[in-house]
Amino acid sequence: MSLDGTYDDNNPFALILAGKIPSVKLYEDAHTLAFLDIQPQSKGHSLVISKWSRARNILEIEDEALAEVMATVKTVATATRKALAPDGIHVAQFNGAPAGQTVFHLHVHIVPRWAGGPIGFGAHGQGQFADAAELAALADEIRAQF
């Protein structure tokens, strides 16, 4: 997909918001949702999305929705740091397939990083799926920090 196009109401994140597919929620408010990535780049990898914006990328998102998303990114990153004590936190946002975007609903990645570990960002299509029970336990650890 290019940077231009039509929002797909059947993208995975729209389906999560509609309650049609499950997610392991970390944080939710009136405007945003944060949940664990099912193909994590590291332990605690989460995603933050707007609940109301139909933006596919940062070029389309309303300023208000972007501010809400980024405020939640800070909240979740802070809780993740308290829960997991990473050495760093990688915050990433991709725009268009050539840039690595695979789901075309604007989202921000929060990826805890530890010294000596990988620092790149692998393609999700090639990644391993996380164990559901491990994700649930991890979510409890992070949620306890809010």
Backbone as ProteinMPNN parsed JSONL, in Angstrom:
{"seq_chain_A": "MSLDGTYDDNNPFALILAGKIPSVKLYEDAHTLAFLDIQPQSKGHSLVISKWSRARNILEIEDEALAEVMATVKTVATATRKALAPDGIHVAQFNGAPAGQTVFHLHVHIVPRWAGGPIGFGAHGQGQFADAAELAALADEIRAQF", "coords_chain_A": {"N_chain_A": [[0.837, -1.189, 0.0], [0.383, 2.252, -0.647], [1.083, 5.606, 0.49], [-1.302, 6.819, 0.105], [-4.794, 6.195, -0.002], [-7.774, 4.304, 0.807], [-9.408, 4.023, 3.904], [-9.627, 0.914, 5.499], [-12.219, -0.723, 6.873], [-12.075, -3.261, 7.839], [-9.55, -3.789, 8.777], [-7.088, -5.229, 10.991], [-6.876, -3.724, 13.436], [-9.135, -2.108, 13.472], [-10.99, -4.134, 13.693], [-10.329, -5.136, 16.22], [-11.07, -2.919, 17.778], [-13.8, -3.004, 17.289], [-14.479, -5.213, 18.671], [-14.383, -7.646, 17.437], [-12.17, -9.239, 17.061], [-9.85, -10.627, 19.402], [-7.783, -8.94, 21.872], [-4.952, -8.242, 23.967], [-5.424, -6.155, 26.297], [-3.835, -3.257, 27.585], [-4.216, -0.63, 28.399], [-6.844, 1.73, 28.383], [-8.738, 4.486, 27.371], [-11.162, 7.103, 26.839], [-10.46, 7.835, 24.284], [-8.278, 6.378, 23.246], [-6.563, 3.207, 22.778], [-4.448, 0.774, 24.149], [-2.493, -2.084, 23.611], [-0.977, -5.367, 23.868], [1.438, -6.478, 21.489], [0.975, -9.194, 19.313], [2.956, -10.393, 17.936], [5.631, -9.907, 19.115], [8.466, -7.688, 19.187], [10.101, -7.569, 21.317], [10.002, -8.468, 24.824], [7.092, -7.2, 26.23], [6.355, -5.506, 24.167], [4.189, -3.2, 22.865], [1.225, -1.651, 21.427], [-0.295, 1.419, 20.436], [-3.343, 2.907, 19.654], [-5.692, 5.152, 18.071], [-9.083, 5.429, 19.032], [-11.079, 6.609, 17.614], [-10.223, 7.925, 15.285], [-9.922, 7.496, 11.778], [-7.595, 7.378, 10.437], [-5.013, 6.305, 8.288], [-2.319, 6.698, 8.402], [0.371, 8.85, 9.617], [0.21, 11.137, 8.114], [-2.424, 11.544, 7.673], [-3.786, 11.676, 10.09], [-5.82, 13.373, 12.47], [-4.936, 16.314, 14.28], [-5.746, 16.442, 16.972], [-6.351, 13.741, 17.565], [-3.804, 12.619, 17.207], [-2.398, 13.874, 19.282], [-3.734, 12.748, 21.475], [-3.105, 10.033, 21.129], [-0.294, 10.119, 21.422], [-0.055, 11.022, 24.064], [-1.029, 8.801, 25.394], [0.899, 6.963, 24.589], [3.099, 7.883, 26.088], [2.118, 7.398, 28.702], [1.814, 4.578, 28.689], [4.424, 3.772, 28.058], [5.756, 4.674, 30.331], [4.579, 3.069, 32.359], [5.386, 0.582, 31.408], [8.142, 0.79, 31.651], [8.372, 0.912, 34.462], [7.382, -1.618, 35.129], [9.007, -3.51, 33.756], [11.643, -2.669, 33.681], [13.411, -1.906, 31.434], [16.419, -1.149, 29.535], [16.201, 0.736, 27.626], [13.695, 2.371, 25.58], [12.092, 1.842, 22.652], [10.329, 3.763, 20.493], [8.175, 3.65, 17.844], [6.813, 4.424, 14.619], [5.293, 3.697, 11.623], [4.864, 4.516, 8.151], [3.164, 3.72, 5.378], [3.632, 0.92, 3.187], [6.289, 0.559, 2.038], [7.79, 1.656, 4.061], [7.553, -0.089, 6.087], [5.086, -0.407, 7.274], [2.385, -2.474, 8.18], [-0.221, -2.759, 9.033], [-2.906, -0.796, 8.283], [-3.945, 1.314, 9.938], [-3.381, 4.01, 11.819], [-0.809, 3.553, 14.13], [1.256, 3.31, 17.057], [4.251, 1.916, 18.055], [5.551, 0.598, 21.069], [8.447, -0.44, 22.279], [10.191, -2.201, 24.519], [13.684, -2.224, 25.271], [16.754, -3.934, 25.862], [20.129, -3.72, 26.998], [22.552, -5.092, 24.878], [20.76, -6.612, 23.508], [18.719, -7.144, 20.5], [18.36, -4.361, 18.246], [17.07, -3.653, 15.99], [14.142, -3.688, 13.814], [12.077, -6.168, 13.077], [10.224, -7.721, 10.369], [6.763, -8.142, 10.776], [5.325, -10.187, 9.568], [7.061, -12.309, 9.474], [7.554, -12.954, 12.047], [7.421, -14.632, 15.284], [4.536, -15.851, 16.965], [3.346, -14.748, 20.088], [2.938, -16.514, 23.197], [-0.292, -16.935, 24.484], [-0.979, -17.104, 27.225], [1.358, -16.175, 28.419], [1.357, -13.543, 27.463], [-0.934, -12.556, 28.739], [-0.157, -12.686, 31.463], [2.005, -10.922, 31.409], [0.69, -8.57, 30.698], [-0.776, -8.134, 33.026], [1.319, -7.497, 34.78], [2.231, -5.06, 33.685], [-0.124, -3.475, 33.678], [-0.499, -3.215, 36.421], [1.082, -1.073, 37.037], [-0.127, 1.286, 36.377]], "CA_chain_A": [[0.0, 0.0, 0.0], [1.104, 3.522, -0.686], [0.644, 6.545, 1.513], [-2.661, 7.247, -0.212], [-5.733, 5.096, -0.119], [-9.022, 4.359, 1.554], [-9.381, 3.293, 5.169], [-10.283, -0.394, 5.451], [-12.916, -0.994, 8.129], [-11.787, -4.635, 8.236], [-8.156, -3.982, 9.175], [-7.081, -5.883, 12.31], [-7.085, -2.828, 14.574], [-10.554, -1.752, 13.458], [-11.707, -5.301, 14.206], [-10.105, -5.139, 17.67], [-11.924, -1.867, 18.344], [-15.2, -3.442, 17.164], [-14.672, -6.4, 19.491], [-14.508, -8.823, 16.568], [-11.01, -10.093, 17.323], [-9.37, -10.317, 20.751], [-6.481, -8.323, 22.118], [-4.563, -8.217, 25.376], [-5.425, -4.722, 26.578], [-3.021, -2.704, 28.658], [-4.729, 0.666, 28.827], [-7.906, 2.247, 27.523], [-9.487, 5.65, 27.827], [-12.236, 7.433, 25.899], [-9.946, 8.148, 22.953], [-7.192, 5.516, 22.789], [-6.444, 1.838, 23.27], [-3.105, 0.203, 24.094], [-2.551, -3.531, 23.772], [0.28, -6.046, 23.555], [1.621, -6.986, 20.134], [0.983, -10.662, 19.324], [4.234, -10.784, 17.337], [6.473, -8.874, 19.728], [9.887, -7.496, 18.895], [10.733, -7.86, 22.608], [9.042, -8.621, 25.915], [6.396, -5.964, 26.562], [6.054, -4.723, 22.959], [2.773, -2.834, 22.813], [0.762, -0.759, 20.366], [-1.292, 2.406, 20.835], [-4.151, 3.371, 18.523], [-6.846, 6.018, 18.318], [-10.347, 4.709, 18.959], [-12.053, 7.284, 16.761], [-9.659, 8.365, 14.006], [-9.83, 6.5, 10.71], [-6.361, 7.694, 9.71], [-4.159, 5.171, 7.943], [-0.927, 7.034, 8.682], [0.555, 10.133, 10.303], [-0.146, 12.22, 7.2], [-3.889, 11.664, 7.648], [-4.411, 11.754, 11.411], [-6.208, 14.661, 13.018], [-3.997, 16.755, 15.312], [-6.287, 16.065, 18.283], [-6.174, 12.296, 17.73], [-2.376, 12.373, 17.365], [-2.035, 14.289, 20.641], [-4.28, 11.734, 22.384], [-2.297, 8.817, 20.97], [1.042, 10.309, 21.993], [-0.187, 11.074, 25.523], [-1.151, 7.408, 25.835], [2.222, 6.354, 24.405], [3.903, 8.244, 27.26], [1.55, 6.695, 29.852], [2.121, 3.148, 28.578], [5.88, 3.626, 28.14], [6.118, 4.864, 31.735], [4.177, 1.861, 33.083], [6.235, -0.501, 30.919], [9.456, 0.975, 32.281], [8.253, 0.523, 35.874], [7.13, -3.061, 35.231], [10.013, -4.385, 33.14], [12.983, -2.087, 33.852], [14.29, -2.003, 30.268], [17.497, -0.166, 29.446], [15.743, 1.742, 26.676], [12.359, 2.159, 25.014], [12.035, 2.186, 21.24], [9.002, 4.197, 20.066], [8.234, 3.647, 16.381], [5.564, 4.596, 13.886], [5.618, 3.488, 10.212], [3.893, 5.105, 7.231], [3.246, 3.118, 4.055], [4.268, -0.4, 3.121], [7.732, 0.614, 1.847], [8.414, 2.055, 5.323], [7.386, -1.172, 7.04], [3.738, -0.476, 7.828], [1.655, -3.669, 7.755], [-1.636, -2.545, 9.347], [-3.134, 0.572, 7.821], [-4.652, 2.125, 10.934], [-2.229, 4.599, 12.487], [-0.464, 2.971, 15.417], [2.594, 3.588, 17.547], [4.871, 0.792, 18.758], [6.381, 0.843, 22.247], [9.244, -1.664, 22.331], [11.266, -2.174, 25.516], [14.973, -2.735, 24.785], [17.763, -4.217, 26.876], [21.508, -3.671, 26.517], [23.024, -6.34, 24.311], [19.698, -7.237, 22.714], [18.547, -6.583, 19.159], [17.824, -3.002, 18.195], [16.336, -3.473, 14.743], [12.71, -3.941, 13.825], [11.807, -7.213, 12.097], [8.903, -7.746, 9.733], [5.796, -8.908, 11.553], [4.904, -11.375, 8.844], [8.042, -13.366, 9.683], [7.772, -13.137, 13.472], [6.773, -15.687, 16.048], [3.418, -15.402, 17.777], [3.565, -14.896, 21.522], [2.053, -17.4, 23.929], [-1.404, -16.151, 25.032], [-0.892, -17.066, 28.685], [2.476, -15.288, 28.749], [0.908, -12.168, 27.221], [-1.881, -12.187, 29.803], [0.619, -12.452, 32.681], [2.78, -9.72, 31.17], [-0.254, -7.453, 30.754], [-1.056, -7.889, 34.448], [2.499, -6.806, 35.333], [2.261, -3.671, 33.206], [-1.335, -2.783, 34.168], [-0.323, -2.917, 37.846], [1.88, 0.144, 37.159], [-0.914, 2.492, 36.035]], "C_chain_A": [[0.877, 1.247, 0.0], [0.638, 4.401, 0.478], [-0.783, 7.023, 1.291], [-3.562, 6.026, -0.346], [-6.959, 5.324, 0.739], [-8.886, 3.523, 2.818], [-10.185, 2.009, 5.034], [-10.898, -0.694, 6.81], [-12.698, -2.417, 8.633], [-10.315, -4.869, 8.56], [-8.154, -4.537, 10.596], [-7.363, -4.946, 13.484], [-8.519, -2.324, 14.623], [-11.389, -2.909, 14.013], [-11.503, -5.466, 15.707], [-11.024, -4.122, 18.327], [-13.401, -2.256, 18.32], [-15.497, -4.676, 18.02], [-14.808, -7.689, 18.698], [-13.312, -9.755, 16.627], [-10.43, -9.677, 18.671], [-8.046, -9.573, 20.748], [-6.213, -8.402, 23.614], [-4.371, -6.742, 25.737], [-4.538, -4.376, 27.763], [-3.671, -1.477, 29.27], [-5.808, 1.092, 27.851], [-8.493, 3.473, 28.18], [-10.527, 5.968, 26.756], [-11.752, 7.554, 24.457], [-8.938, 7.164, 22.377], [-7.276, 4.127, 23.415], [-4.989, 1.416, 23.115], [-3.22, -1.282, 24.384], [-1.203, -4.13, 23.393], [0.284, -6.554, 22.125], [1.696, -8.511, 20.201], [2.209, -11.235, 18.629], [5.3, -9.809, 17.833], [7.922, -8.884, 19.253], [10.721, -7.747, 20.148], [9.631, -8.014, 23.64], [8.422, -7.266, 26.237], [6.072, -5.066, 25.388], [4.549, -4.462, 22.9], [2.507, -1.855, 21.679], [-0.274, 0.197, 20.942], [-2.005, 2.888, 19.585], [-5.219, 4.346, 19.002], [-8.11, 5.175, 18.177], [-11.32, 5.357, 17.981], [-11.498, 7.721, 15.4], [-9.6, 7.202, 13.012], [-8.603, 6.786, 9.83], [-5.56, 6.424, 9.477], [-2.714, 5.429, 8.328], [-0.842, 8.429, 9.294], [0.191, 11.326, 9.417], [-1.645, 12.49, 7.186], [-4.498, 11.963, 9.011], [-4.695, 13.192, 11.84], [-5.248, 15.026, 14.147], [-4.465, 16.329, 16.701], [-6.083, 14.571, 18.552], [-4.7, 11.96, 17.936], [-1.916, 12.751, 18.771], [-2.531, 13.267, 21.663], [-3.453, 10.451, 22.34], [-0.943, 8.995, 21.651], [1.001, 10.446, 23.51], [-0.301, 9.659, 26.082], [0.162, 6.666, 25.65], [3.089, 6.651, 25.627], [3.425, 7.486, 28.494], [1.944, 5.227, 29.845], [3.631, 2.914, 28.675], [6.354, 3.764, 29.584], [5.771, 3.62, 32.557], [5.044, 0.669, 32.688], [7.622, -0.411, 31.552], [9.423, 0.53, 33.74], [8.131, -0.992, 36.017], [8.32, -3.908, 34.81], [11.453, -3.902, 33.27], [13.886, -2.265, 32.634], [15.368, -0.923, 30.324], [17.135, 0.983, 28.496], [14.337, 1.408, 26.216], [12.358, 2.711, 23.596], [10.58, 2.534, 20.909], [9.069, 4.353, 18.558], [6.845, 3.795, 15.775], [5.917, 4.583, 12.402], [4.496, 4.0, 9.321], [4.092, 4.57, 5.825], [4.019, 1.815, 4.07], [5.777, -0.324, 2.9], [8.497, 1.019, 3.109], [8.256, 0.987, 6.405], [6.01, -1.282, 7.66], [3.004, -1.699, 7.282], [0.17, -3.601, 8.073], [-1.911, -1.078, 9.107], [-4.214, 1.277, 8.644], [-3.504, 2.696, 11.757], [-2.032, 3.97, 13.859], [0.979, 3.282, 15.758], [3.057, 2.378, 18.349], [5.657, 1.3, 19.961], [7.132, -0.465, 22.485], [10.341, -1.516, 23.384], [12.542, -2.796, 24.932], [15.935, -2.902, 25.951], [19.148, -4.203, 26.236], [21.928, -5.056, 26.044], [21.996, -7.067, 23.471], [19.595, -6.607, 21.345], [17.974, -5.178, 19.217], [17.043, -2.736, 16.917], [14.855, -3.738, 14.918], [12.409, -4.934, 12.721], [10.405, -7.123, 11.527], [7.965, -8.632, 10.541], [5.384, -10.191, 10.856], [5.825, -12.562, 9.048], [8.191, -13.74, 11.152], [7.024, -14.309, 14.076], [5.615, -15.077, 16.835], [3.71, -15.685, 19.246], [2.553, -15.87, 22.108], [0.982, -16.554, 24.628], [-1.328, -16.035, 26.554], [0.244, -16.148, 29.142], [2.097, -13.829, 28.537], [-0.03, -11.7, 28.328], [-1.141, -11.867, 31.104], [1.426, -11.157, 32.572], [1.887, -8.483, 31.263], [-0.588, -7.117, 32.204], [0.078, -7.124, 35.104], [2.498, -5.336, 34.953], [1.065, -2.898, 33.738], [-1.214, -2.408, 35.641], [0.433, -1.6, 38.073], [1.107, 1.418, 36.806], [-1.508, 3.12, 37.291]], "O_chain_A": [[1.965, 1.27, 0.576], [-0.12, 3.956, 1.339], [-1.403, 7.574, 2.201], [-3.118, 4.955, -0.759], [-7.15, 6.393, 1.318], [-8.309, 2.435, 2.79], [-11.3, 2.021, 4.513], [-10.18, -0.897, 7.789], [-13.1, -2.74, 9.75], [-9.871, -6.016, 8.614], [-9.119, -4.339, 11.334], [-8.03, -5.347, 14.438], [-9.066, -2.133, 15.708], [-12.374, -2.689, 14.718], [-12.422, -5.897, 16.402], [-11.682, -4.428, 19.322], [-14.162, -1.886, 19.214], [-16.64, -5.128, 18.083], [-15.286, -8.699, 19.214], [-13.422, -10.932, 16.283], [-10.508, -8.507, 19.045], [-7.301, -9.576, 19.768], [-7.124, -8.603, 24.417], [-3.307, -6.163, 25.514], [-4.491, -5.074, 28.775], [-3.681, -1.3, 30.488], [-5.708, 0.85, 26.648], [-8.719, 3.501, 29.39], [-10.742, 5.16, 25.852], [-12.534, 7.397, 23.519], [-8.752, 7.109, 21.162], [-7.95, 3.906, 24.42], [-4.368, 1.666, 22.082], [-3.948, -1.695, 25.286], [-0.398, -3.508, 22.701], [-0.74, -7.005, 21.612], [2.399, -9.061, 21.048], [2.472, -12.434, 18.723], [5.808, -8.989, 17.068], [8.508, -9.928, 18.965], [11.899, -8.093, 20.059], [8.466, -7.725, 23.366], [9.137, -6.296, 26.489], [5.56, -3.964, 25.585], [3.745, -5.394, 22.889], [3.424, -1.313, 21.063], [-1.041, -0.173, 21.831], [-1.373, 3.234, 18.587], [-5.596, 4.36, 20.174], [-8.194, 4.312, 17.304], [-12.287, 4.721, 17.561], [-12.269, 7.869, 14.452], [-9.268, 6.074, 13.375], [-8.588, 6.473, 8.64], [-5.445, 5.575, 10.361], [-1.957, 4.486, 8.557], [-1.857, 9.104, 9.468], [-0.103, 12.407, 9.926], [-2.083, 13.548, 6.736], [-5.623, 12.459, 9.082], [-3.899, 14.099, 11.595], [-4.798, 14.152, 14.888], [-3.652, 15.899, 17.519], [-5.685, 14.188, 19.652], [-4.377, 11.102, 18.757], [-1.131, 12.027, 19.383], [-1.819, 12.953, 22.617], [-3.143, 9.861, 23.374], [-0.496, 8.11, 22.381], [1.941, 10.023, 24.183], [0.27, 9.357, 27.13], [0.508, 5.82, 26.474], [3.747, 5.749, 26.146], [4.247, 6.98, 29.258], [2.359, 4.687, 30.87], [4.066, 1.954, 29.31], [7.258, 3.046, 30.011], [6.583, 3.167, 33.364], [5.394, -0.156, 33.531], [8.201, -1.425, 31.941], [10.337, -0.151, 34.203], [8.714, -1.579, 36.928], [8.612, -4.921, 35.445], [12.384, -4.658, 32.994], [15.017, -2.73, 32.776], [15.253, 0.067, 31.046], [17.711, 2.068, 28.574], [13.847, 0.3, 26.434], [12.594, 3.899, 23.376], [9.697, 1.685, 21.034], [9.908, 5.091, 18.041], [5.846, 3.352, 16.342], [6.752, 5.373, 11.962], [3.322, 3.929, 9.684], [5.065, 4.915, 5.154], [4.942, 1.631, 4.863], [6.504, -1.09, 3.531], [9.696, 0.764, 3.223], [8.767, 1.145, 7.514], [5.779, -2.161, 8.491], [2.996, -1.937, 6.075], [-0.625, -4.307, 7.452], [-1.232, -0.213, 9.661], [-5.224, 1.756, 8.128], [-2.728, 1.935, 12.335], [-2.971, 3.868, 14.649], [1.815, 3.49, 14.879], [2.336, 1.882, 19.215], [6.346, 2.316, 19.876], [6.531, -1.477, 22.847], [11.312, -0.789, 23.17], [12.478, -3.776, 24.189], [15.931, -2.118, 26.9], [19.321, -4.615, 25.089], [21.693, -6.058, 26.719], [22.325, -8.039, 22.791], [20.3, -5.642, 21.049], [17.203, -4.843, 20.117], [16.416, -1.684, 16.786], [14.376, -3.981, 16.025], [12.478, -4.584, 11.543], [9.511, -6.525, 12.127], [8.33, -9.738, 10.94], [5.12, -11.193, 11.522], [5.423, -13.703, 8.821], [8.864, -14.716, 11.482], [6.126, -14.89, 13.466], [5.696, -13.943, 17.309], [4.254, -16.733, 19.595], [1.451, -16.03, 21.583], [1.307, -15.568, 25.289], [-1.589, -14.965, 27.105], [0.108, -15.431, 30.134], [2.468, -12.969, 29.335], [0.077, -10.567, 28.797], [-1.464, -10.885, 31.773], [1.517, -10.391, 33.532], [2.282, -7.469, 31.838], [-0.673, -5.944, 32.567], [-0.16, -6.208, 35.892], [2.735, -4.469, 35.794], [1.224, -1.77, 34.206], [-1.765, -1.393, 36.067], [0.424, -1.069, 39.184], [1.647, 2.518, 36.929], [-2.198, 4.136, 37.207]]}, "name": "protein", "num_of_chains": 1, "seq": "MSLDGTYDDNNPFALILAGKIPSVKLYEDAHTLAFLDIQPQSKGHSLVISKWSRARNILEIEDEALAEVMATVKTVATATRKALAPDGIHVAQFNGAPAGQTVFHLHVHIVPRWAGGPIGFGAHGQGQFADAAELAALADEIRAQF"}
